[in-house]
Amino acid sequence: MPLKRIHNNFVQLGALNGCLYLADRVLRALSADHVFLKRYYLVAQPVQDQPACRPSAKNPVVLLEHGSPLNALFPRPPEVIAKRINDGAHCFVALAGEEFAGFLWLAFNAYDEDEVRCRYELADPQHCAWDYDVHVEPKYRIGRTFARLWDSANAHLAGRGIKWSISRISAFNPASLAAHGRLGIRTLCSANFLCIGPLQISVISAAPWFHVSLSPSSRPRVRLLPPGHAEGQPVHGLSQQ
């Protein structure tokens, strides 16, 4: 990795995340991707009751229906989409005319991480949901597609009495951190995973704190509470984690 790029990563990510990102890249290179590091922030985003932009009749956001032909346009394998739907997830699809422009997924009660072995459980499911796989096609990333997706998701969540949308963000992705930071996120905890073949070592700044797994059936369960909850973790800014 060029020295200038390494320097830029440290500037964007900070010292700790910059070191961990560099370690991840070295481990992947030396092990042919059999050894790697993941570091996430678990964050809560307040559900907004006012839209950020006007709805567009030409570029609508629709709630995915079972068996919809839109499934064929998604940049994910069909079996992944089928599992999400069978698990009860809700999907909002942004269209540009008849073209697929992006989607946003919501889960309720709990979510099984798809990059490492971990289960996130919502301790207050009446007031919290889980958002994931917020994707906007490259040609629509300069525009209102991201905002329109969130406007629709927020309206849906607010109608159910949900106050917070919880998700995880890679600590190695400054663009995603910045985009979500503009939405008023609050950091709940951080979660770190060292994966060495089938071995996974988890270090989390919340219960269960430390976990070792050797099989897909063994995974840490992280119970997440919204900010300000009497039993929850203190609320920190991203720069403090």
Disulfide bonds with the S-S distance in Angstrom:
none
